């Protein structure tokens, strides 16, 4: 929807495939010309054999096997207003899959949880397993995640309204 409604690219969205395997087969058969996927879900053979041409990435993190010239989408937005909309719509990509706790949890427990998380994502065995599965490990600290959430909530109402229109059309 971003490519269609912000960048004006003539795209026809096709949905209804029951799962990622069927979706990948549809691409292989030529039923679909492309898709919007996480990098780790793209078959390694497609990358190795240059069967795909990534046109953008949604977040700042760069997968190690992605060509370095793939731009970040909000950096190529046509103007500042569009950039703000794209940035808001992709902000969750910078968060990833956060672990959250209530504000009622005591600060010392939050500190323990954050420390344990940071140790876990640095564990060599964990990183090796994630690398083997082609799953990115690019953790955000609790402070970094909180800053991203605060930025999302600080988005001006006109940008929120415009972003809503982008994804509804």
Secondary structure, DSSP 8 states (H G I E B T S, - for coil): -HHHHTS----------SSHHHHHHHHHTTS-S-----GGGS-HHHHHTT------BSSS---TTS-TT--BGGGG-SSHHHHHHHHHHHHHHHH-S-----TTS-HHHHHHHHHHHHHHHH-HHHHHHHHHTT-------HHHHHHHHHHHHTS-HHHHHHHHHHHH-
